[in-house]
Amino acid sequence: MYDAATGGLLPSLVNVAGSPIAEYVVSTADTIWCANRFGDLHRCRRSLVPEPLTPVANLLQAAQTTGTVDAICMNGRDLVYSVNVTVGSTWHVFRLDTTAPGSPATPLFGVPSTTARRGPSLTFGPDGNILVMDHGRITLIDIDTGQPLNQTFLNSPTFNQEQPYIAYNPWNSLVMLCSGGGPFSGGMALVVSTLWSTSWTAVAGSLYAGNAVASTAVVPFEFFGRGCANSTGRDPRLGHQGLPAQGQAFQIHLRRAEPAGFAMFWLGLSSTNWQGLSLPFDASPLGAPGCSVLVSGDVPYPAPVDTNGRASLTVSVPTDPALAGLVVLAQSASTSSANGFGFAASDALRIRVR
């Protein structure tokens, strides 16, 4: 397999038994993730030097179920995937935290199956939530709770009965679908529309079955690293809302912090060095075992934590052509009684300005 971003070659993606390793492939800034229908998950570092594939987990075992894996999507930390437990029954969607080896997958929601051929197609949509395409509808699912946030039905109830695929461009909210059946019958068809619109434009029709779609747009946000547990037993996590576009503002959210405390957000330009300090920096000597500084603290922002353990930071992006393509990093730490240092770190967020 060839990595177009780095020019690097990856090893053969067929194991010794002849079973495919990479039926489903997603990539982040520094890692390529490969999975197959049997749930085997591998990764390799994106590099000009060929990297070996490293086994990470079995997605079926992590979900404590049997069946076949049919779709995956990735936000840098969370791998979201669908499993058909029994042919013709409900497709189950799970979230696996890839920064916690050996941890079980979290069940998010189920999608009733009307055909055994394909399960729902998955991709990350607005504000880091999950877009699900299945049998005539698109649904936005909350990545934490699995609850539906919005839904639209396509312009024919039979559209998307054969093989659903979905791609989403977060910068202009355009959605492209590749599917069979419905008003564009006669093979696979590509259609495009703005998210939540019921009016679709046919781009191409009568394609061969099995064609998939993907967005080539640079993703605006991507998670990396992991925080450390506070007194709630969970690590604080970042989230985002809006877009880091020039002339606009976006929000960085913190959740799972200890309630009614204090948080410090910071933005930086490096994940390797901060004023001579090598990153990531292990904060164990400071009395915070398991906590790490992942991002240079170039610009700090204090914020209160509410009674639900949430805090937010609004960042305004100035209009300056020189900012196009800039990568800014973010992290936070919030007050905690779980360690002697008094703070628990969050995971980190990679932000790409446009």
N, C-alpha and C positions, 0 to 999 in steps of 0.2 A: 504494500500500500504506500502511496506517495503523499506526503504532507506538503501541500502547495504553499503553506505559510512560511515554512522554513526551508523547503527544498530537500528535506530529509527523507530517507527511505525507511519504512518500517518493515519488520520481519513478516514472513508468510503468515497469513491469518487462518491457517487450517492446522488443527492439532494432529497428533500422531494417529488418532483413530479416524481421521478424515472428516470429523464434524467441524462445521464452520465456527470460528471464534468471533468473527466480526460481521454478524448479520445486521447489527445496529451500531452506528458509530456517531459519537458526539465529541466535541472538543471544546476546551477552554483555552485561556491564554497560554498555559504551560503544559497541558496534559491532554492526551487523546484517550477516550474511554470506549471500549469495545464490549459488546454483549451479544449473546446468541439466544435462541429460543429456549435453550435448556437452562438459562439463568446464569451462565458463567460470565463473570464481569472481569475484564482485564483493563490495565492502563499502561501507558508509557509516556515518558517525558518528551515534549516536543523539542527537538534538537537537530542540528545539522548532522550530528553523529547518530547513526542508527541506534535506537534504544530497544532493549528487549521488552516484550510484553510481560507485565507482572500480574499474576492472579490476585484479585482483591477480595471477591466474595462470590457466593452463589445467590442470586436474587430470589430464587424460589425458597431456598433454605432460610434466607433472611426474613422472608415473609411468612415462614412456617406454613407453606402450602405446597401443592403440586400443580402441574399444568404446564403451560408454555408462555414465555414472555413474547410480547408482540410489539412494544413501542417503548422508547426511552427518551427523556430529555434531561438536561443538566444545566444548573445555574452556577457551577463552580464548586458547590458544596453538596447540594441535594440532588440525588439522582431519582427521578420520578419515572415509574414504569408500570405497565399494565400486564396483568396475568389472566389468562383464560383458565380457570380452575377446572371446569368441565365443559366439554364441547356443547355449544348451544345454550350455556347458562350465563350468569352474570360475569362480566369482566371486572376484575378488582384492580384498583390503582393504589400503589404504595409509594412511600417516600423513604429513601435510604440516605442517612447521613454518612457520606464517604469519609469524613474526618474522624469517625468513631469506629475503628475496625472491630468486627464481631458484634456490633450492635444490631438489634432486630429492626426490621423495616416497620414504618408506621402505616397502617391502613388509612387511606384517605376517603375513598368513596367507591361505589360500585356502579357499573353501567350495564343495564340489561342488554343482552345480546339478541339480535334478530337474525344474525347470520353467523355461522361458525368460521367464516373465512378470515375475517379481520376484526380486531378489537378497535377501541378508540385510538385516534391519533392524538399525540400530546406535543405541546410546545409551551414555552414560557411566554406569557402575555403581559398585559399592563400591570405595572407595579409589582412585578415578580410573582404574580399568581399564575395559575395553570390554565391554558386554553385546551379544551377537549373537543374534538370533532368526532361525532358518532351518529350515524344513521339519521341524517336530516337536521342536525342541530349543532350549534357551537355553544359551549358553556364555559364561563369563567369560574374557576374553582379556587377558593382560598387555600393557599399552600399550607397553612397551619391547621385549619379546622376541617378542610374537605367540604365545606359548605358552598353551594352555588352563590355567586355574586351577581351574575347576569347571564342571559341566555337569549339566543335568537334561533329561529327555525329558517332553514333555507327555502327557496322559492318552489320547492316541490318536496313532498314528504318522502318520495322514493329516492331523491338524490342522496348519494353517498351510501348506497346499499352494498356496493361491491368492495372497494378497497379505499378507505379514506386516508388522505394525507393532508396535513395542514402546515403552512409556513406563515410566520408573522413578522412584519417589519415594525418595530416599536417606534421608529422615528416619524413615520407617516400613518401608522395604524392600518396599513394595508394588509389584507389576508389573501393568501392564494391557496386554493384547494385543488387537489387532484383526486378524482373519483369517477366511478362509473354509475350508470343508472340515471333516472330522472330525465329532466328536459334535455340533457346533453348525452343521451344514450348513444350507443354504437361505439363501445370501447371506452377507454379512459378519457377524461377531459380536464383541462386546466381552466379554472375560473378565478376571477379576482374581484375584490370589493373592499370597501372600508369596513372595519370591524363593526358589527351590529347592524349593518345595512342588510336589507332583504333583496336588494337589486344587485345581481352579479353579471359580470361581463365575461363571455367566453374568450379565452386567449388562444387555446388550441384544443382540438378534439380528435377523437379516434386514435388515441395513443395506445401503445401496447400496455397490457396489464402489468402492474408492478412498478410503473414509473412513480418515483417519489419526488417531493418538492422540499426545498430548504431556502431560507433567507440568507443572502450574502451580506446583509447589513451588519455592521459592527455592533455588538450588544452594548448598551449604555452602562450596564451594571453587571458585576460578577463578584461572587463571594470567594474568599480564600481564608485558610487558616481556621482556627477554632479557639473559642474562649475557654474560661475555666469556671468550674461550678461555684455558685454562691450558696447562701443558706437555703435556697429553694430546692437545691439539688440539681439545678440545670444551669447551663452556661448562658449568659446574656447573648442575644443575637441582634444583628443589624437587619434593617429592611430599607426599602426606598419607595418613593412615590414621585411621579413627574419625570421630567427628562433633563439631563445636563446640557441643555442647548443654550447657545448664546442669546442673551436678552431675556432669558426665562429663569425661573427659580425651581428648585427641586428640594425634596425633603429626605433626610436620613433619619430613620426611626430606630429606636432601641426598644426591645421588648425582653421579657423574662428577667429584668433586673429586680433587685429587692425593692419592695414597695416603699414609697414615701421617703426616698433618699435623694441622692445627688449623683449626677453623671458628668463626665468630661468627655466630650467628643474632640477628636483632633483630625486635621487633614495634613497630608504630607505627600511628598513626591518620590519617596524611596521606600522599598521594602528590604533593603540590604544594609543601609547605614543611616545613623542619626547622630550627628555631631561626634563622630568617631566611635560610636557604639555599634557593634555589629548586630544586625537584625536577621531573624527574630531573636529577641533578647529574653532569656528565661528569667522570670522574676522570682524564682524560688529563694535566692539569697536575700531578697527583700521581705520575705515572709509570706509570699504568695505562690505556693507550690502549684505547678500546672498552668500558671498564668504566663502569657508571653506578650511582649510588645512586638507587634507585627509591622507597624507603620511608623515612619518618622513623624514626630509631633511638631510639625512646622507651624501650624496655626491651631491653637486650642480654643474650644468653645464650651463653657459651662452650661448646664441645663438641669432643671429639677426633674425628678422622677415621680410620677403620680402614684396613686394608691393601687393602680393595676400593674405597676412595674414597667411603665412606659415613659419614654422621653423622646423628644424630636428636635431636630436642627434643620432650619431652612437655609439653603445656600443659594444666593443669587449669582448667576453667571453673567459677567459683563460682556458687552459686544466688542470683540477684538479678533480680527482674523488670525492673529498669532496663536489664539487659544485652540483653534481647530485641531483635533487629534491629541490634545493634551490628556495624559492619564493622571488622575488624582486619586490618592488612596485615603481611606478613612477607617478609623477604629474608635472605640470608646472604652471607658472603664467606669464602673458604677460602684457606689458604696456597698460594702458587704461585711457581714460579721463572720464569714466562713474562714477567714485567714487573718494572720497577724498584721498584714499590710493595710487591711481595711478596704480593699477594692478588688473587684473581679473584672477581668478583661473580657471583651466581646471578640467575636470573629472580625474579619476585616472585609472591606468593600473596595473593589476596583471600579473607578468611575471614569468613563471616557467622554470627554467634552466634544461637542460638535457645533 
